[in-house]
Amino acid sequence: MPPTSPAPSATTAVSPERRRSGTSATAARPGLLPANAPWWLAAITLVTVAGFQPTIQKGPAALDLAHAVHGTAALGWSILLVVQAWLAGQGRRDWHRRLAVLGVACAITMVASSMPMLRALAGAAAASERFRPLAHRLLVMDVLLLALFVLLFAVAMASVRRPRTHARAMAATALLALPAGLGRGYMRLLSIDPVMASYLALATGAMLVAALIAADRRSGVREPVLPSVLGALVAIWLLMVTLPQTPVATVMMRTLA
């Protein structure tokens, strides 16, 4: 009887689609993010968009160019995070790499369009003594969150060959939009001032990061990105309380204005 060749096992079989995309069945999800990552990233996007609902209802005509460009780029970035997480989970690294170019464009646009908005906030603070304490705290939060976004983006780009680090750095950027979107929601739902709403939104973001860290620990993943983000959010929360009382906030405001 002629020898029979062994049937392909689950660990060796590779579909034509996987061959074309350069991935194998075992490489589909190399411990990137939890399988439900696209869902919670989508939930964060929906919450953030819901927070901006009153602004969206006014239409583009109610926005200046910087806010319109920033909002469009931020929405594109958030949607792209969901798509990229799904593609990574499916092992479609070919499309993941192709869409990365669009992600870089969105990130650069978001950062660049933030500068006119920060200058406008600083200018309003300089022109109104009554508005200044509030503007100082919001300015500190916005500048530090923008710096954290740039840092996470740089870490993700430098870690493309370390999928776990890359994925967590990218996913963490979604949480940085919560103080803006969720904060507005807290203002309307709880009838509180913008600073208190921002504190609550930052605290909510920190709790979500802590939950992700706990999920990583249960899965045996030990990556420093999420713990670092948690520490950064706590530091921003504390600096919003203390920094506006120092000359640093005044220097920041004058520099941007």
N, C-alpha and C positions, 0 to 999 in steps of 0.2 A: 504493500500500500504506500503511495507516495506521501511524503511528510506534508502535513498541513501547516500553513502559516498561522501564527496566533492571531486571534481577533484583536483589533485595536482596542486598547483600554481607554478609560476616561481620561487618563493622564497623558496618553500619547496621541490620541486622535486629534487631528487638526482639520477644521473645515476649510473649504476653498476661500470663504470670506475671511477667516483668520489669517490664511496665508497671504492674501492680498493686502491685509491691513498690517501685517508684520506682528501679529499677536498670536499666542497659543491659548488653548483652553485653560491651561493652568496659570497663564499670565493675564487673564482677563481682569482680575482684581487683585493686584499684588499688595493687599493690606493698605489701600489708600485711605478711604473714609468708610464709615458705616454704610450699609446698603441703603439706609433711608436718608442719606445725605441730600439727594436732590429734593426730597420732600420738605425737610426743615429749611433748606436754603430758599425754596419757593415760598414757604410760610413767612420767612423773614422779609422777603421781597414784597409780599402782599401786605404785610403789616406796615412796612415803610411807605408803600404807595398809598395805603389808606390814610396814613397820617397827613399826607399832602393833598388829600381829596379836595379841600376847599380851594387850594391854589390851582389844582388841575381843572376844577369846574369853571374857573374864571377864563381859562383858555390862554393860548400863547400870547395874545395881545396884551395881557395884564403883566407880562414878565419882561424884564430887560434882557438884552442879548446874553449876558453872562449867566443869569439864572436859567434861561431857556436851554442854553448849550449844556450847562452843568447837569440839569435835570435829565436831559436826553441821554447824555453819556452815562450818568449814574444808573439810569434804568437799564440801558444796554448792558452795562457791566453786571448788574444783578441778575438779569436774565441769562447772560452768558455763563455766570457761575453755576447756575442750575444745569444748563446744557452740558457744560464741561464736566461737572460731577457725574452726570448720567453717562456721558461718553466714556469717561474713565472707568466707571463701574462695568460698562459693557465691553471693555477692552479695546475700544475703537480709538487707538492712539493716533491713527492717521488723521481722522477728523479733528481730534483733540489738538493736534499740532497745527492744523490749518486754521482753526478758529482762534488760536493763540495770538495770531497777528491782529485780529480784531480786538482782542482783549487788551493788547498793548496800546492800541489807538484809543480805546475808551479810557484807560487809566491815565494816559498823558493828557487827554482832553479834560478829564475831571480835575486833575491837579491844576492845569493851566487856567481853567475857568473859575477855580476857587479863589484865585488871587484878587480879581476885581471885587468879588463878593466880600472878602475879608477887608479890603480897603474901604469899601462902602460902610461896613460895620464900624470900622475904626474912625472913619470920618464922622459918622453920626454920633459916636461917643464923644469925639472932640468938640462937636458943635452943641451938645446938650449936656449940661451938668447933671440934670435929673436922670437922664438915660445912662449916664456913664457907669455907675456901679453894675447895672445889669449887663451893659455891653462888655465890660471888662471880663466878667465871668464867661459870657458866651464866646468872647474872642479867645480866651485861654483854652476853652474846650475845643473850639473849631481848629485852632492852630495845632494843638497837640494831637487831635484825631487825624488831621491831615498828615502830620509828620509820621504817625503810626501807620497810616495807610501806605505811605511811600516806603517805609521800612519793611513792612510785610510784603509789599510787591517786590522789593529788591531781594528779600530773602527767598521768595518763591522763584524768581528768575535765576537766582544763583544756585537753586536746588533742584533743577529740572531732572538731574540724574539721581535724586533722592526722593522718590515719589511720595513717601509719607510726609516729609517736611514740606515739599512743594504743595501738596494738597491741603494741608492744614493752614499754611500761610495764606493761600488763596481763599479758602473758606472763611477764615477769620475776618477777612476784609468785609464780608457781608454784615457782620455784627457792628461795624463802625458806622453804618447808616442808621442804626436804631435810635441814637440820641436825637437825630433830626426828625425822623418820621414818627417814631413812637413817642418822643417828647411832645410833639404837636398833638398827638392823640390824647396823651395824659392831660394836657392843658384843657382840651375841650371836655373830656369825660369827667375830670376831677375839679375843674375850675380853679386851677392853681397857676402860679406865675411861671414864666419860661425857665427860670433857674431851677426851681423845685422840680419841674417836669423833666429837665435835663438830668438832674440828680437821679430821679427815679428810672429814667431810661438807661443811664449808665449802669445803675445797679441791676436792672433787668438783663442787660448785656453781659455783665459779669457773672450773673447766675447761670445764664445759658452756656458761657464758656466753662464754668465749673462743672456743669452737667456733661459737656463734651469730654472734659478731662476725665471724669468718672467713668464714662463709657470706654475711653481709651484704656484706662487702667484695668477694667474688667476684661478687655480683649488682649491684655498683655502688651499694649503699645506704650512705649516710653519715648515720647517726643517732646522737646522743650518749647515748641512754638506756642501751644495753647496756654501752658502755665505762664509763659512770658507775657502773652496778651492779657491774661487775667491780672497779672501784676501791673501792667501798663494802665488798664482801665481803672484799677483802684488808685493808682498814682494820679491819674487825670482827675478823678473824683476829689481827691484830697487837694490837688493844686487849684481846682476851681474854688475851693473854700479859702485857701491861704494866699495864693499868688496875687489875686486882685488887690490885696491890701499892701502890696509891696511896690517899690518903684519899677520892678520888672514889667508889670502890666502897663504902666505909663509909657515906658520905653517901647514896648511892643506896639502899643496903639499909635505912638508918634511915628514909628518906623513904617507901619503899614499905611497910615494916613498920608 
